[in-house]
Amino acid sequence: MGVLNNGIRLMGVPSTYHTLVKGVIIICAMAMDVYGKNKDSGLGRSLLKGMRRRTGKG
């Protein structure tokens, strides 16, 4: 997080947007990680499988 904070400051992002920018970067990184892990089975399929396990349907 320190590297991210420093990079945001060096890029000249206004301090009011720091939290927003960090949130967007973290969400994108998580999405890329999930996509990379599930690219063979498909992201949508894996999410539906998880939902079915939680609800007990299908």
DRENKEKE-794776 format. One record per atom (N, C-alpha, C, O): chain; residue number from 1; residue in one letter; x, y, z. Coordinates in steps of 0.001 Angstrom, whole numbers, plus 500000, padded with zeros to 6 digits. Atoms other than C-alpha are relative to their C-alpha. Layout:
<recs>
 c   k r     xx     yy     zz
 A NUM A      X      Y      Z
...
</recs>
This chain:
<recs>
 c   k r     xx     yy     zz
 A   1 M 500826 498805 500000
 A   1 M 500000 500000 500000
 A   1 M 500865 501250 500000
 A   1 M 500485 502279 499440
 A   2 G 499105 498840 499972
 A   2 G 502911 502317 500652
 A   2 G 500496 500367 498614
 A   2 G 500579 501544 498265
 A   3 V 499552 499747 501368
 A   3 V 504182 501926 497114
 A   3 V 498873 500625 499182
 A   3 V 499103 501536 498387
 A   4 L 501168 499460 500703
 A   4 L 500670 502593 495796
 A   4 L 499761 501458 500391
 A   4 L 499512 502301 499529
 A   5 N 500162 498616 499538
 A   5 N 500345 505730 497946
 A   5 N 501051 500917 499386
 A   5 N 500738 502013 498921
 A   6 N 498916 499191 500549
 A   6 N 503723 506999 496787
 A   6 N 499797 500238 498502
 A   6 N 499993 501352 498016
 A   7 G 500225 499863 501437
 A   7 G 502906 506340 493134
 A   7 G 498879 500973 499680
 A   7 G 498979 501765 498743
 A   8 I 501126 499086 500213
 A   8 I 499596 508160 493382
 A   8 I 500444 501441 500227
 A   8 I 500086 502336 499461
 A   9 R 499510 498647 499729
 A   9 R 501310 511172 494935
 A   9 R 500922 500493 498891
 A   9 R 500824 501643 498464
 A  10 L 499060 499608 501054
 A  10 L 504069 511187 492305
 A  10 L 499286 500303 498689
 A  10 L 499756 501125 497902
 A  11 M 500755 499754 501228
 A  11 M 501477 511082 489527
 A  11 M 499203 501299 500079
 A  11 M 498686 501776 499069
 A  12 G 500681 498722 499848
 A  12 G 499903 514225 490947
 A  12 G 498498 499890 500143
 A  12 G 497778 500842 499843
 A  13 V 501435 500169 499793
 A  13 V 496474 512786 491757
 A  13 V 499591 500828 501220
 A  13 V 500246 500743 502259
 A  14 P 500448 499214 498844
 A  14 P 494562 515190 494031
 A  14 P 499676 499097 501196
 A  14 P 499170 497988 501028
 A  15 S 500169 500826 498802
 A  15 S 494363 513942 497609
 A  15 S 498556 499567 500230
 A  15 S 498310 498559 500893
 A  16 T 501399 500381 499814
 A  16 T 490568 513880 497485
 A  16 T 499662 498719 499237
 A  16 T 498673 498057 499553
 A  17 Y 500265 501193 500806
 A  17 Y 490768 511051 494924
 A  17 Y 500885 498810 500360
 A  17 Y 500759 497754 499740
 A  18 H 499074 501089 499657
 A  18 H 493453 508907 496589
 A  18 H 499260 498710 500343
 A  18 H 499611 497648 499830
 A  19 T 500729 501198 499597
 A  19 T 490981 506491 498183
 A  19 T 499285 499364 498816
 A  19 T 499274 498141 498678
 A  20 L 500696 500505 501180
 A  20 L 488982 506165 494975
 A  20 L 500963 499286 499063
 A  20 L 500674 498187 498592
 A  21 V 499021 500596 500902
 A  21 V 492056 505469 492868
 A  21 V 500526 498694 500570
 A  21 V 500649 497710 499841
 A  22 K 499519 501233 499380
 A  22 K 493376 502903 495354
 A  22 K 498948 498906 499933
 A  22 K 499279 497750 499668
 A  23 G 501076 500983 500068
 A  23 G 489990 501166 495454
 A  23 G 499849 499417 498611
 A  23 G 499689 498206 498459
 A  24 V 500123 500472 501383
 A  24 V 489765 500956 491670
 A  24 V 501164 499078 499641
 A  24 V 500965 498047 498998
 A  25 I 498825 500831 500295
 A  25 I 493305 499567 491424
 A  25 I 499891 498647 500691
 A  25 I 500193 497619 500085
 A  26 I 500132 501262 499263
 A  26 I 492641 496939 494101
 A  26 I 498917 499120 499393
 A  26 I 499112 497912 499258
 A  27 I 501079 500773 500609
 A  27 I 489341 495869 492518
 A  27 I 500447 499421 498659
 A  27 I 500151 498265 498358
 A  28 C 499503 500499 501288
 A  28 C 490987 495571 489092
 A  28 C 500994 498855 500202
 A  28 C 500960 497863 499474
 A  29 A 499024 501056 499727
 A  29 A 493832 493510 490547
 A  29 A 499305 498716 500440
 A  29 A 499689 497625 500018
 A  30 M 500743 501180 499558
 A  30 M 491381 491170 492268
 A  30 M 499260 499352 498837
 A  30 M 499245 498127 498718
 A  31 A 500723 500542 501152
 A  31 A 489308 490785 489099
 A  31 A 500948 499263 499063
 A  31 A 500615 498197 498546
 A  32 M 499028 500662 500863
 A  32 M 492410 489958 487082
 A  32 M 500471 498688 500607
 A  32 M 500683 497716 499881
 A  33 D 499579 501215 499323
 A  33 D 493467 487384 489678
 A  33 D 498932 498918 499871
 A  33 D 499245 497772 499548
 A  34 V 501092 500968 500107
 A  34 V 490062 485688 489690
 A  34 V 499872 499512 498563
 A  34 V 499703 498316 498327
 A  35 Y 500101 500385 501404
 A  35 Y 489910 485725 485894
 A  35 Y 501134 499053 499622
 A  35 Y 500908 498058 498934
 A  36 G 498860 500853 500314
 A  36 G 493395 484227 485646
 A  36 G 499871 498606 500580
 A  36 G 500278 497631 499948
 A  37 K 500175 501307 499366
 A  37 K 492537 481421 488041
 A  37 K 498876 499201 499359
 A  37 K 498901 497970 499377
 A  38 N 501177 500686 500523
 A  38 N 489251 480624 486310
 A  38 N 499856 500102 498488
 A  38 N 498760 499891 497967
 A  39 K 500144 499776 501437
 A  39 K 490023 481263 482648
 A  39 K 499632 498728 499243
 A  39 K 498997 498809 498191
 A  40 D 500341 501240 500686
 A  40 D 489695 477581 481712
 A  40 D 498534 499645 500155
 A  40 D 497902 499181 499207
 A  41 S 501391 500376 499759
 A  41 S 486297 477064 483291
 A  41 S 499037 501149 499736
 A  41 S 497830 500925 499635
 A  42 G 500848 498836 500240
 A  42 G 484981 480581 482674
 A  42 G 499607 500653 501309
 A  42 G 499185 499970 502243
 A  43 L 500278 499259 498777
 A  43 L 484443 483280 485283
 A  43 L 498539 499877 500409
 A  43 L 498238 499647 501581
 A  44 G 501427 500075 499687
 A  44 G 480656 483232 485055
 A  44 G 499603 498646 500545
 A  44 G 498815 498550 501485
 A  45 R 500329 501353 499531
 A  45 R 480480 479476 485474
 A  45 R 500475 499786 501427
 A  45 R 499755 499207 502240
 A  46 S 499477 500225 498653
 A  46 S 482687 479499 488560
 A  46 S 499209 500783 501037
 A  46 S 499005 500301 502151
 A  47 L 500800 499227 499055
 A  47 L 480646 482261 490190
 A  47 L 498657 499333 500237
 A  47 L 498167 499302 501366
 A  48 L 501282 500691 499844
 A  48 L 477420 480367 489519
 A  48 L 500151 498741 500821
 A  48 L 499273 498417 501620
 A  49 K 499766 501196 499197
 A  49 K 478913 477186 490962
 A  49 K 500070 500344 501483
 A  49 K 499509 499638 502321
 A  50 G 499892 499581 498603
 A  50 G 479780 479037 494157
 A  50 G 498654 500388 500573
 A  50 G 498360 500097 501733
 A  51 M 501337 499607 499525
 A  51 M 476280 480473 494399
 A  51 M 499129 498765 500220
 A  51 M 498352 498716 501173
 A  52 R 500803 501210 499864
 A  52 R 474730 477043 493887
 A  52 R 500404 499226 501242
 A  52 R 499552 498655 501923
 A  53 R 499546 500706 498794
 A  53 R 476875 475538 496634
 A  53 R 499447 500662 501256
 A  53 R 499063 499975 502203
 A  54 R 500486 499291 498816
 A  54 R 475794 478235 499088
 A  54 R 498504 499822 500199
 A  54 R 498036 499726 501333
 A  55 T 501447 500091 499880
 A  55 T 472093 477921 498309
 A  55 T 499518 498576 500049
 A  55 T 498383 498318 500450
 A  56 G 500411 501401 499994
 A  56 G 472055 474149 497954
 A  56 G 499183 499606 498787
 A  56 G 498621 498511 498762
 A  57 K 500755 500317 501209
 A  57 K 470399 474300 494519
 A  57 K 500958 499601 498906
 A  57 K 502025 500196 498750
 A  58 G 499250 500405 501186
 A  58 G 471722 472480 491477
 A  58 G 501207 499262 500364
 A  58 G 501962 498843 499486
</recs>
